[in-house]
Amino acid sequence: MAKKRIVCIKKAPTHLDPNTHIASVGVGNETGWLEQLPVNTVIQQLQNPWGDRYYVHGSDGSHADVRLGKCAFCAHAHIFIRTTPDHSLKDNLLYLPECIG
């Protein structure tokens, strides 16, 4: 099990649409993303007790683990990824930049 930092996200069709889910994430470090993973891969890893774990590091120094959530507005309670609620918005997945490239 590895602990991986999510540094960017990709939403389809657009990053700014609040009604669409994250399609993929960029995993890397402070210099940028090194690997792009489909969100289904992240979900599978989080569902596996021995799978990789993910976190977000906020620009204010905050840290939030990524966990699973269920969409209350989606058919069949769609599973998605989210950050653990805390005192900071800077470490939320939706505040991360778009993965470019």
N, CA, C and O atoms as a DFTB+ gen file, in Angstrom:
404 C
 N C O
     1  1       0.837      -1.171       0.000
     2  2       0.000       0.000       0.000
     3  2       0.886       1.240       0.000
     4  3       1.757       1.400       0.855
     5  1       0.648       2.103      -0.964
     6  2       1.395       3.361      -1.065
     7  2       0.484       4.523      -0.720
     8  3      -0.733       4.442      -0.884
     9  1       1.078       5.599      -0.243
    10  2       0.342       6.841       0.038
    11  2       0.698       7.809      -1.081
    12  3       1.859       8.192      -1.226
    13  1      -0.307       8.213      -1.884
    14  2      -0.054       9.026      -3.068
    15  2      -0.764      10.376      -2.952
    16  3      -1.885      10.473      -2.453
    17  1      -0.074      11.405      -3.428
    18  2      -0.611      12.764      -3.376
    19  2      -1.332      13.099      -4.683
    20  3      -0.758      12.958      -5.763
    21  1      -2.578      13.540      -4.588
    22  2      -3.321      14.010      -5.750
    23  2      -3.051      15.499      -5.895
    24  3      -3.264      16.269      -4.959
    25  1      -2.577      15.905      -7.080
    26  2      -2.175      17.299      -7.301
    27  2      -3.058      18.039      -8.309
    28  3      -2.991      19.264      -8.403
    29  1      -3.891      17.303      -9.067
    30  2      -4.788      17.940     -10.025
    31  2      -5.937      16.988     -10.336
    32  3      -5.870      15.796     -10.038
    33  1      -6.988      17.532     -10.936
    34  2      -8.145      16.720     -11.302
    35  2      -8.560      17.031     -12.736
    36  3      -8.169      18.047     -13.310
    37  1      -9.351      16.142     -13.291
    38  2      -9.935      16.371     -14.616
    39  2     -11.417      16.016     -14.515
    40  3     -11.785      14.911     -14.118
    41  1     -12.254      16.982     -14.884
    42  2     -13.695      16.771     -14.915
    43  2     -14.163      16.887     -16.359
    44  3     -13.623      17.682     -17.129
    45  1     -15.163      16.098     -16.727
    46  2     -15.688      16.170     -18.095
    47  2     -17.149      16.608     -18.026
    48  3     -17.888      16.084     -17.193
    49  1     -17.584      17.512     -18.832
    50  2     -16.881      18.121     -19.953
    51  2     -15.996      19.303     -19.557
    52  3     -15.090      19.664     -20.307
    53  1     -16.239      19.909     -18.398
    54  2     -15.439      21.068     -18.010
    55  2     -15.139      21.059     -16.519
    56  3     -15.924      20.545     -15.722
    57  1     -14.020      21.619     -16.155
    58  2     -13.581      21.695     -14.762
    59  2     -14.526      22.559     -13.920
    60  3     -14.662      22.338     -12.716
    61  1     -15.169      23.530     -14.543
    62  2     -15.983      24.499     -13.813
    63  2     -17.406      24.041     -13.548
    64  3     -18.121      24.691     -12.786
    65  1     -17.835      22.952     -14.147
    66  2     -19.209      22.480     -13.977
    67  2     -19.364      21.800     -12.621
    68  3     -18.772      20.745     -12.394
    69  1     -20.155      22.388     -11.707
    70  2     -20.291      21.812     -10.370
    71  2     -21.130      20.530     -10.341
    72  3     -21.168      19.837      -9.324
    73  1     -21.794      20.217     -11.441
    74  2     -22.682      19.068     -11.474
    75  2     -22.071      17.830     -12.116
    76  3     -22.771      16.841     -12.335
    77  1     -20.787      17.867     -12.419
    78  2     -20.131      16.686     -12.981
    79  2     -19.103      16.147     -11.986
    80  3     -18.516      16.887     -11.197
    81  1     -18.915      14.864     -12.053
    82  2     -17.957      14.208     -11.157
    83  2     -16.554      14.258     -11.742
    84  3     -16.373      14.486     -12.938
    85  1     -15.575      14.045     -10.889
    86  2     -14.180      13.964     -11.310
    87  2     -14.003      12.699     -12.146
    88  3     -14.432      11.620     -11.736
    89  1     -13.377      12.825     -13.311
    90  2     -13.161      11.685     -14.206
    91  2     -11.803      11.036     -13.973
    92  3     -11.672       9.816     -14.069
    93  1     -10.781      11.857     -13.665
    94  2      -9.443      11.323     -13.410
    95  2      -8.687      12.288     -12.500
    96  3      -9.067      13.448     -12.340
    97  1      -7.614      11.781     -11.913
    98  2      -6.779      12.589     -11.025
    99  2      -5.325      12.467     -11.449
   100  3      -4.915      11.460     -12.026
   101  1      -4.563      13.491     -11.159
   102  2      -3.125      13.460     -11.374
   103  2      -2.427      13.217     -10.057
   104  3      -2.664      13.933      -9.084
   105  1      -1.579      12.225     -10.017
   106  2      -0.822      11.866      -8.817
   107  2       0.616      12.310      -9.027
   108  3       1.202      12.047     -10.077
   109  1       1.186      12.984      -8.033
   110  2       2.556      13.450      -8.186
   111  2       3.066      14.145      -6.943
   112  3       2.834      13.699      -5.820
   113  1       3.777      15.263      -7.167
   114  2       4.364      16.014      -6.061
   115  2       4.243      17.509      -6.348
   116  3       3.489      17.910      -7.235
   117  1       4.974      18.329      -5.613
   118  2       4.857      19.783      -5.755
   119  2       5.278      20.300      -7.131
   120  3       4.948      21.432      -7.484
   121  1       5.991      19.502      -7.907
   122  2       6.404      19.948      -9.238
   123  2       5.366      19.623     -10.309
   124  3       5.484      20.111     -11.434
   125  1       4.360      18.819      -9.995
   126  2       3.313      18.499     -10.957
   127  2       2.934      17.036     -10.925
   128  3       3.446      16.261     -10.117
   129  1       2.027      16.667     -11.820
   130  2       1.569      15.279     -11.845
   131  2       2.514      14.408     -12.661
   132  3       3.066      14.828     -13.678
   133  1       2.680      13.185     -12.181
   134  2       3.563      12.213     -12.816
   135  2       2.780      11.074     -13.454
   136  3       3.266      10.397     -14.360
   137  1       1.561      10.875     -12.968
   138  2       0.723       9.775     -13.424
   139  2      -0.733      10.223     -13.342
   140  3      -1.146      10.821     -12.349
   141  1      -1.504       9.937     -14.375
   142  2      -2.929      10.260     -14.350
   143  2      -3.713       8.967     -14.203
   144  3      -3.503       8.014     -14.953
   145  1      -4.624       8.940     -13.226
   146  2      -5.397       7.735     -12.933
   147  2      -6.881       7.991     -13.136
   148  3      -7.387       9.027     -12.704
   149  1      -7.597       7.067     -13.787
   150  2      -9.054       7.185     -13.847
   151  2      -9.619       7.096     -12.429
   152  3      -9.082       6.372     -11.591
   153  1     -10.682       7.817     -12.165
   154  2     -11.247       7.824     -10.820
   155  2     -11.695       6.423     -10.404
   156  3     -11.677       6.104      -9.215
   157  1     -12.096       5.582     -11.361
   158  2     -12.481       4.208     -11.011
   159  2     -11.314       3.418     -10.425
   160  3     -11.518       2.569      -9.556
   161  1     -10.111       3.683     -10.884
   162  2      -8.925       3.031     -10.325
   163  2      -8.712       3.470      -8.881
   164  3      -8.407       2.646      -8.019
   165  1      -8.870       4.758      -8.615
   166  2      -8.732       5.280      -7.249
   167  2      -9.800       4.658      -6.348
   168  3      -9.501       4.256      -5.224
   169  1     -11.032       4.577      -6.829
   170  2     -12.118       3.972      -6.048
   171  2     -11.793       2.520      -5.724
   172  3     -11.959       2.089      -4.583
   173  1     -11.333       1.762      -6.716
   174  2     -10.979       0.357      -6.479
   175  2      -9.869       0.229      -5.445
   176  3      -9.920      -0.654      -4.589
   177  1      -8.875       1.095      -5.513
   178  2      -7.780       1.055      -4.539
   179  2      -8.297       1.366      -3.125
   180  3      -7.895       0.718      -2.159
   181  1      -9.181       2.349      -3.013
   182  2      -9.713       2.717      -1.694
   183  2     -10.639       1.642      -1.130
   184  3     -10.742       1.497       0.088
   185  1     -11.306       0.894      -1.990
   186  2     -12.176      -0.192      -1.534
   187  2     -11.379      -1.409      -1.074
   188  3     -11.879      -2.216      -0.291
   189  1     -10.157      -1.545      -1.549
   190  2      -9.296      -2.663      -1.196
   191  2      -8.567      -2.335       0.112
   192  3      -7.878      -1.318       0.183
   193  1      -8.703      -3.168       1.144
   194  2      -8.028      -2.881       2.414
   195  2      -6.508      -2.728       2.290
   196  3      -5.885      -2.069       3.123
   197  1      -5.908      -3.332       1.255
   198  2      -4.464      -3.250       1.049
   199  2      -4.108      -2.342      -0.123
   200  3      -2.957      -2.305      -0.559
   201  1      -5.097      -1.611      -0.631
   202  2      -4.878      -0.745      -1.781
   203  2      -4.167       0.544      -1.414
   204  3      -3.971       0.856      -0.239
   205  1      -3.789       1.282      -2.438
   206  2      -3.142       2.573      -2.237
   207  2      -4.092       3.549      -1.558
   208  3      -5.312       3.417      -1.655
   209  1      -3.520       4.522      -0.875
   210  2      -4.273       5.590      -0.225
   211  2      -3.842       6.911      -0.841
   212  3      -2.726       7.039      -1.344
   213  1      -4.729       7.883      -0.797
   214  2      -4.500       9.157      -1.482
   215  2      -4.774      10.307      -0.526
   216  3      -5.549      10.171       0.421
   217  1      -4.131      11.441      -0.783
   218  2      -4.336      12.632       0.025
   219  2      -4.156      13.872      -0.840
   220  3      -3.625      13.808      -1.949
   221  1      -4.613      15.005      -0.303
   222  2      -4.450      16.308      -0.951
   223  2      -3.728      17.210       0.037
   224  3      -4.056      17.249       1.223
   225  1      -2.739      17.935      -0.472
   226  2      -1.989      18.906       0.336
   227  2      -2.437      20.296      -0.097
   228  3      -2.251      20.675      -1.253
   229  1      -3.023      21.055       0.819
   230  2      -3.537      22.377       0.493
   231  2      -2.455      23.436       0.422
   232  3      -1.378      23.281       0.998
   233  1      -2.751      24.522      -0.295
   234  2      -1.787      25.625      -0.427
   235  2      -1.542      26.337       0.895
   236  3      -0.572      27.083       1.027
   237  1      -2.415      26.114       1.878
   238  2      -2.239      26.709       3.201
   239  2      -1.536      25.756       4.175
   240  3      -1.474      26.026       5.375
   241  1      -1.002      24.635       3.652
   242  2      -0.296      23.668       4.483
   243  2      -1.192      22.585       5.055
   244  3      -0.706      21.676       5.727
   245  1      -2.489      22.664       4.803
   246  2      -3.420      21.661       5.320
   247  2      -3.262      20.342       4.556
   248  3      -2.655      20.298       3.485
   249  1      -3.807      19.295       5.116
   250  2      -3.679      17.940       4.565
   251  2      -5.014      17.237       4.776
   252  3      -5.557      17.246       5.881
   253  1      -5.547      16.623       3.710
   254  2      -6.800      15.874       3.839
   255  2      -6.682      14.552       3.105
   256  3      -6.201      14.496       1.974
   257  1      -7.123      13.492       3.757
   258  2      -7.148      12.186       3.116
   259  2      -8.320      12.110       2.153
   260  3      -9.346      12.759       2.356
   261  1      -8.161      11.314       1.102
   262  2      -9.229      11.092       0.134
   263  2      -9.985       9.846       0.570
   264  3      -9.388       8.837       0.945
   265  1     -11.304       9.937       0.513
   266  2     -12.149       8.809       0.905
   267  2     -13.303       8.685      -0.078
   268  3     -13.432       9.486      -1.004
   269  1     -14.133       7.684       0.129
   270  2     -15.260       7.448      -0.755
   271  2     -16.511       8.133      -0.228
   272  3     -16.697       8.282       0.980
   273  1     -17.361       8.546      -1.156
   274  2     -18.663       9.101      -0.825
   275  2     -19.695       8.527      -1.760
   276  3     -19.354       7.927      -2.780
   277  1     -20.967       8.709      -1.417
   278  2     -22.063       8.261      -2.279
   279  2     -22.880       9.475      -2.667
   280  3     -23.295      10.262      -1.816
   281  1     -23.105       9.616      -3.960
   282  2     -23.843      10.751      -4.486
   283  2     -25.327      10.584      -4.161
   284  3     -25.956       9.617      -4.590
   285  1     -25.878      11.522      -3.408
   286  2     -27.288      11.472      -3.036
   287  2     -28.199      11.854      -4.197
   288  3     -29.398      11.576      -4.160
   289  1     -27.650      12.478      -5.211
   290  2     -28.448      12.960      -6.333
   291  2     -28.330      12.080      -7.576
   292  3     -28.992      12.335      -8.582
   293  1     -27.489      11.048      -7.509
   294  2     -27.249      10.191      -8.664
   295  2     -28.070       8.906      -8.561
   296  3     -28.370       8.428      -7.467
   297  1     -28.420       8.370      -9.703
   298  2     -29.102       7.076      -9.723
   299  2     -28.179       6.016      -9.130
   300  3     -26.974       6.028      -9.381
   301  1     -28.728       5.122      -8.362
   302  2     -27.999       3.988      -7.781
   303  2     -26.882       4.416      -6.832
   304  3     -25.903       3.687      -6.673
   305  1     -27.006       5.577      -6.202
   306  2     -26.028       6.047      -5.202
   307  2     -24.593       5.915      -5.708
   308  3     -23.765       5.254      -5.082
   309  1     -24.310       6.539      -6.825
   310  2     -22.994       6.550      -7.472
   311  2     -21.875       6.821      -6.455
   312  3     -21.982       7.752      -5.657
   313  1     -20.814       6.024      -6.479
   314  2     -19.673       6.214      -5.576
   315  2     -18.697       7.189      -6.225
   316  3     -18.402       7.088      -7.416
   317  1     -18.202       8.128      -5.436
   318  2     -17.238       9.107      -5.915
   319  2     -16.157       9.305      -4.866
   320  3     -16.260       8.775      -3.760
   321  1     -15.111      10.071      -5.208
   322  2     -14.057      10.365      -4.236
   323  2     -14.239      11.771      -3.695
   324  3     -14.727      12.663      -4.389
   325  1     -13.836      11.953      -2.441
   326  2     -13.920      13.242      -1.767
   327  2     -12.826      13.324      -0.714
   328  3     -12.206      12.316      -0.375
   329  1     -12.595      14.506      -0.204
   330  2     -11.617      14.644       0.875
   331  2     -12.338      14.605       2.215
   332  3     -13.526      14.912       2.314
   333  1     -11.598      14.226       3.230
   334  2     -12.121      14.221       4.585
   335  2     -12.401      15.655       5.011
   336  3     -11.520      16.505       4.885
   337  1     -13.598      15.952       5.512
   338  2     -13.905      17.326       5.929
   339  2     -12.961      17.791       7.042
   340  3     -12.646      17.040       7.966
   341  1     -12.522      19.043       6.931
   342  2     -11.680      19.628       7.966
   343  2     -11.892      21.137       7.989
   344  3     -12.881      21.628       7.443
   345  1     -10.993      21.869       8.602
   346  2     -11.099      23.319       8.786
   347  2     -10.712      24.132       7.551
   348  3     -10.858      25.354       7.556
   349  1     -10.226      23.488       6.507
   350  2      -9.697      24.208       5.351
   351  2     -10.386      23.791       4.057
   352  3     -10.691      22.615       3.862
   353  1     -10.630      24.757       3.173
   354  2     -11.129      24.458       1.836
   355  2      -9.988      24.249       0.854
   356  3     -10.200      23.711      -0.233
   357  1      -8.787      24.663       1.218
   358  2      -7.640      24.615       0.305
   359  2      -7.190      23.195      -0.011
   360  3      -6.458      22.987      -0.979
   361  1      -7.612      22.214       0.783
   362  2      -7.224      20.835       0.528
   363  2      -8.378      19.999      -0.029
   364  3      -8.342      18.771       0.044
   365  1      -9.393      20.648      -0.581
   366  2     -10.494      19.936      -1.210
   367  2     -10.127      19.560      -2.647
   368  3      -9.434      20.315      -3.330
   369  1     -10.579      18.423      -3.092
   370  2     -10.291      17.978      -4.455
   371  2     -10.756      18.993      -5.494
   372  3     -10.054      19.241      -6.474
   373  1     -11.923      19.578      -5.292
   374  2     -12.476      20.495      -6.290
   375  2     -11.722      21.816      -6.364
   376  3     -11.936      22.584      -7.302
   377  1     -10.853      22.101      -5.412
   378  2     -10.029      23.307      -5.446
   379  2      -8.706      23.092      -6.177
   380  3      -7.950      24.039      -6.397
   381  1      -8.431      21.846      -6.551
   382  2      -7.192      21.548      -7.266
   383  2      -7.290      22.023      -8.705
   384  3      -8.387      22.107      -9.258
   385  1      -6.156      22.335      -9.317
   386  2      -6.182      22.769     -10.727
   387  2      -6.506      21.616     -11.671
   388  3      -6.472      20.443     -11.299
   389  1      -6.817      21.993     -12.889
   390  2      -7.075      21.022     -13.952
   391  2      -5.746      20.359     -14.348
   392  3      -4.721      21.030     -14.468
   393  1      -5.779      19.035     -14.550
   394  2      -4.599      18.330     -15.064
   395  2      -4.443      18.706     -16.547
   396  3      -5.338      18.450     -17.353
   397  1      -3.336      19.295     -16.888
   398  2      -3.072      19.718     -18.255
   399  2      -2.020      18.799     -18.883
   400  3      -1.013      18.464     -18.259
   401  1      -2.273      18.409     -20.102
   402  2      -1.267      17.608     -20.811
   403  2      -1.655      16.204     -21.071
   404  3      -0.882      15.449     -21.659
